[in-house]
Amino acid sequence: MAVATAVVLPWSISATGICAVLWLLAIIPMIDASALRRTFAQPAAWLPVALFGFAVVAMLWSPVPFKEQWRATGDFLKLALIPLLFIHFQRSERGHWVFAGFLFSGVVLLLGSALVVMIPELSFMGMPKTHGVLVKDYISQSAVFTLCAFGLLYLGIDAFRLRRFHYGALFLALAILFLANLFFVVASRTALLSIPLLLLLLAFKNAGWRSAAVVCAAGLVLAAAIWTSSHNVRYRLGGLFEEVRTHFSEPSRTSAGERIEFWKRSIRIMSGAALVGHGTGSTREMFLRTAQGHSGLDALVTGNPHNQTFAVGIQLGLIGVALLYAMWLSHARLFRGAGFAAWVGLLVVAQNFLGSLANSHLFDATHAWIYILGVGVAGGMAMKRSAVPAPLPSARAA
C-alpha cells in the first residue's frame, strides 16, 4: 500500500489518505516493542512525535473552540507517521518500489501537462484556467516535477559513472523534460528559486565543493539563457521582484505584498506569547484580533502565514520552532550517507525547508505527504543500510 500511496499522491489527496490508512492497518500489527525502542532511540524518529505531543498540550491554552484545535492538531499528527515508516522500511525490501511508483506517476502527470497545453479543455480536478496543469494546482505540480527531475539527475550521473550510458541518457533526458516543463510551461516561484540551490546540493553530494563551484559557474550561464528564452521564468520571477518593489513604495494587494505583511504581523503575534505560543489552532484567531481597527493589508485575516516557522511559532512559540528545526536537522543528518535513498531523503528535506520559507508546506496536504512519505521511506532504508536496527522478518505491506 505504500507504493499505491506514492502513485496516487500527485493526483489525489483523498486517495492518498485512503491508501495511507490501509497501509497503517496492514503494518501496525507487525510492529513490536523492540522495533519501537530501537527506532525511537534516534532523534529523527521521536522529534516529529514530540512536535505533535506539544501541539496536543498546547490545546490547553488555545483561545479557539475545540473543533478548531482538533483540526489543527491533525496537521501535526501526520508527522507522527514518519517513525512508523522508518520501522517498516528498515525491514521491507520494497522501498525503491515506492520511489519508482512516484516517478512513474510523475511521468504520467508530465504527459498530462503537455496534453493540457495542447488541449486546455482537458484540465480537471484542479484549476482549469492554469496553463499546463491537469490536476490539483501548479504549486503541487511544481513540487512533484522538481523531485522527479533531481531524482533522475542523480540516477543519470550514477549510471554514467557505472558506464551504463543508455540508462544514463534516458534518465537525463527525462530530467530535462521535467525541468523544461518547469521553465517553459508553468512553475511556482518557490520551485524556480529552489532549483539552483538543489543543483548545488546535487553537485556537492556527488563530488564535493569543487564540483559545486563549477556547477555554480555553469549555472549562471544557463540561468541567463533560460531567463532570455523563457517568458514563464521572466513572468514568475520578474513579477516577484516587481511586487516586492511596489509593496515598499506603494503597498498594494499582491502575492508577495501579502506575504510580507503576514510575516510582519506574525512576528508581532509571536512576541505576545514567545515561549509557548498562543495555542494549537490559534493562527486565524490571532490574525483576526490584530486586524481589528485597521484597513488595507493590515486588515487581512489568514489561517496560513505562508511560512512554516511562523505557522508553528504562532501556535507553539519558540519551543515549537526549536522542535521543528531540530526535526529538519535530524532528518537531514539521517541522509549523510551515499546511495539513491540517501539522496532522495536529503532532496525531500531540502525542498521542504526551502519551500517552507515562503509557504507552510508541512501543513499543506500534498507537500506534507511528500515529506512524510519521502523522509519515512528513505529514512528507513538509510537506517537499514547503516545497520542501526537488527534484522526483522520481511514486511509485505508495501
N, C-alpha and C positions, 0 to 999 in steps of 0.2 A: 504493500500500500504506500510505502514511502516513494517508490518510483511513480506510482499513479499521482501522488500529491505533486511531485515535481513536474509532471507532464501537464496537469491542469492549471498549475499556478499562474502561468502567463495569461490564461484565458478567463478564469472564473474564480472569484474568492469563495463563493458558496460551495462549489465543487471541491475547492482546496480544503475548506473546513470539514466537509463530509469525509473526505479521504483521510484527513488528519485524525478525526475521531475514530474511524475504523482502524487506523494504524495503532492508535493508543489501546483500543480494546484488544488488539491482537498481541501487543508486546508486553502490556502490564503484567499478565500472569507469568511471563518468562523472566521477570526481574527479581533477583534475590537480594537479600540483605548484604551479602558480601560485595556484590557488584555495586550497590549503592554506596557502601562505605569507601570502596576504592576510588570511585569516581568523585564523590563529594569531598575527598581529601584535597582536591585541586580547586584553586580559586575560580578557574574558568567554569566550573560546574556550580559552585554554591553562590557565586555573586549574582547571577540572574535571579535565583530564588530569594536571596537576601533583599534584592530590589523589590521584588513582588511582596515579600513579607513586610517590608517597611511601608509599602503602599497600603497594605491591609491595616497596619497600625495607624497610619495617618488618616484613616477614615474617622478616627475618634474626634479629631478637631476640625473636620471639614464642615464648612457652613452650608453645604448644599444638601438636598434631600438624598435619602439612601439610594434611590434609583440611579441618580447621577454618580454617586460614589461607586456603586456596584459596576456600572458601565465603565467607568474609568479604571477600576481595578482590573478589568479584563484586558486592558492594554498591557499591563504588567504581567498578567497571568500567563500569556502566551510565551513569554521569555522563559518561564519555568519548564517549558518542554525541552529546552536545549540539553540539560543534563540527561534526560531520558534518551535523546538521540545519541548522545555520547555513549551511553551504556550499550544501546542496541548495535551501533555501528563499530564498536570495538570487537564484536563477535560475528557480525554479518560480513559476508563476502561480496555483498551486492552494492556497496557504496558507489562504485563507478557507474552502476546502472542508473542511479539517481541523477548523476551529472549528465549521463547520456540522454536520459529522458527529458531533462530540462533543455539540453541543447537541441534535441530533435524538435521539441515544441517551439523553441525559439526560431528554428529554421522555417518551420511551417508558418509561424507568425510573420517572419520576414517575407515569405512568398505572399502572404495575405496582404501585407502592407504595400507591396509592389502592385498587387492586383487592385487595391483600393485607389492607388494613384492613377491607374489607368481607367478604372470604373468606380468613381466615388460613391455611386448609389449602393454599393455592396457593403458599406460600413454598417455595423450593427453592434448592439450591446455596449456601446461606448459613446463617443462624442461624434456624431455623424458629420459635423462640419469641420472636423480636424483633418487636415490633409495627411493622407498616408497612415491613418490609424484604423485598424479593423475592429478591435475590441478595447474595452477599458479606456485609457487616456494616454496621451503622448508621454507623460512623465513615467508611468509604469512601463510603457513600451521601451522607452529610452533606457531604463534600468536593466531590463531583460537583454536588450541588444548590446549594451555595454559589457555586461557579464559574459555573454556568448562570445563577443569579439575578443576579449582579453583572455578568455579560456582557450580559444582557438589559437591565438598568437603564441601562447605558451606551448601548446601541443605542436604547433608548426615548428617553432625553434627547436624543441626537443626532438622532433622527427628528423630534422636536418642534421642535428648533432649525431643522431644514430644512423645517418646516411640512408634514411628511408625517404627518399626525395619525393616520391609520388604522394605519400601521405602528407609530407610537409607542404607541398604545393597546394594540395586540396585544403588543408587546414588554413593556410594563409589566404587562399582565395576566398574562402567563406568568411574569414575575419574581415577582409577588405570589403566584402558586400555588406556586412553589418555596419561597419564604420561609414561606408558610403551612404547608407540609409540615414544614419545619424547626421552626417554633414550636409547632405543634399536633399533630404526629404523632410524629416521633422525630428526634432530633439529638444529635450528640456535644457534650460540654461545650466542647470546643475550638472547634467551629463557632459555638456560641451566643456565646462570648466574643469571637470574632474578627469577627463581623458588625458591631458598632458601629464598630470600627476600620476595617474595609473600607469602610463607608459614609462615614466621614470622608475616607478616601483618594479615594473616588469624587468627593466634593464638591470636594475640593482639586484634583483632576486636571481637573475641568471648569470651575471658576470661582474657584479660589484660596482664601485663608484666610478671607475674609469669608463666602463661601458655606459653608465648613466650619463656621464658628461658628454660622450659622443652622441647619444640619443638626444640629449637636450639641444645640442647644436643643430643636429639634423631636423629636430622637431621645429625649431624656429623657422627654418627654411620651408618646411612642409606647411606650417601654420600660415605663413604668408601666402603660399599658393592656394590653400583652402579658403582663406579669407577673400582672396581676389576672385575665386571661381564660384564660391557658394553664397547665393543670396540668403539661404536659410541661416547660415552662420552669421552673416553680417546683420541680418534682421534680429536674430535672437540676442547676440552679444552686444551689437551696436545699440539696440534698443535698451538693453540693460544699463549701459553707461549713460545713455541719454536720460533715462528715467531717474537715475541717481542724481545726475547734474540738475535736472529740472526740480527734483524734490527739495534740494537745498537752496535753490534760487527762488522758486515759486511752487510751494507744496501743492501737489495735485494727487488724485487717487489713481495711482499706478501700482503694478505688482511690486516693484522694488520700493516705491514710496511707502506702501502699506507695511511691508516687512520692516523697514527702518523704524516706523512708528511703533509697531508691535514690539520690537526689540527694546526700544527706549522705555516703553511703558512696562515691559516685563522686568527690567532692572528695578524700576520704582516699586513694582508689586513685590518682587523678591525681597527688597530691602525691608519690607514691613514684617516679614517672618523669615529672616535669613537662614536660620539654622534648620528648622524642621518644616518650613513651608506652610502654606495655608490649608493643606489637607487634600486628600485624594478627590479628584473631580472638581476642584475649585477654580480652574482656569477661567472659564467663561464668567463665573460669578465675580471674580476679581476684576476682570476687564470691564464688566458692567458697572461695578462700583466706581472705578476710576474714570469712566466715561461720563458720569453724571455731571451736568453743569457745563459740559464742553460741546464744541461743534467741530465740524470738519473731520479731519483724520483723528483728532483726539477723542471723537465720539464713537469711533468704530469699536465694535464688540466682537470678540472671536473666542473660540474654544481651542484654537490652534495658533500659537505664536510663531509658527514656521521656524522653529529652532529647537532641536531636541534638548539642549541644555536648559532652555527656559521652560519647555514643556514639562520637564521633570522638576526643575528648580522651583517653579511657582507652587507646585503641589507638595513636594517633599523637601524643599530647601537645599542647603549645601550638603547635608548628609546624603540626600538622594542623588545629587550631582556627583558627589565623590564615589558613590556606588556605581553610577553609570559609567564614569570614566575608568574606574577600576575594572569594570566588566569589559569594556572595549580593549583596554590594555592587556588583560589576562587572555582574551581571545586572540589578540594579535600575537602575543608571545607563544601561544599554542602552535602557531604555524611558522615557527622559525626554521623548521627543517626543510629538506628537499622533497621533491615529488609533486605530482599534479594536485593531490588532495591538499597539501600544504599551500600551494599557490591559490587554489580555489578559495580556501578558507581565508587567507590573507586578503585576497581580492574582495571578497564579500565584506569583510570588516572595514577595509579601506574605503570602499564605495559607500557603505552605510555611514561611516564617520564623516566623510566629505559631504555627502548629501544632507546629513543632519545639521550642517552649519547653516543651511537656509531652508530646512524643512524639518518636520518631526517624523522622520522615516520609521522609527521604531513603533510609532503609533499609527502609521498608515498601513492599511491591511496588506497590500501587495508587498511593499518593501519590508514590512515586519516578517512576513512569511519567508521571503527570500533570505533574510538574515538568519532566522531560526533554522530553516532547513539547511542553508549553506554552511553555517557555523557548526550546527549539530552533526551533520553527516561528515563533513571534512574533519571536524574535531575528533569524532570517534575513530576515524581512520588514522589520524595523526597519533592518537593515543595508542592505538594498536601497533602502529609501526615503531613507536618508541618503546614498546613492550612495558608500558606502565601497568596495565591490568594482567592478571593471569588469564590464560585461555579459558574460554567458556564454550559450551555447546553451540553449534551453529544455529543462527537465528534464521527464520523463514518468513518474517512478517514484511520484509521489504518487497 
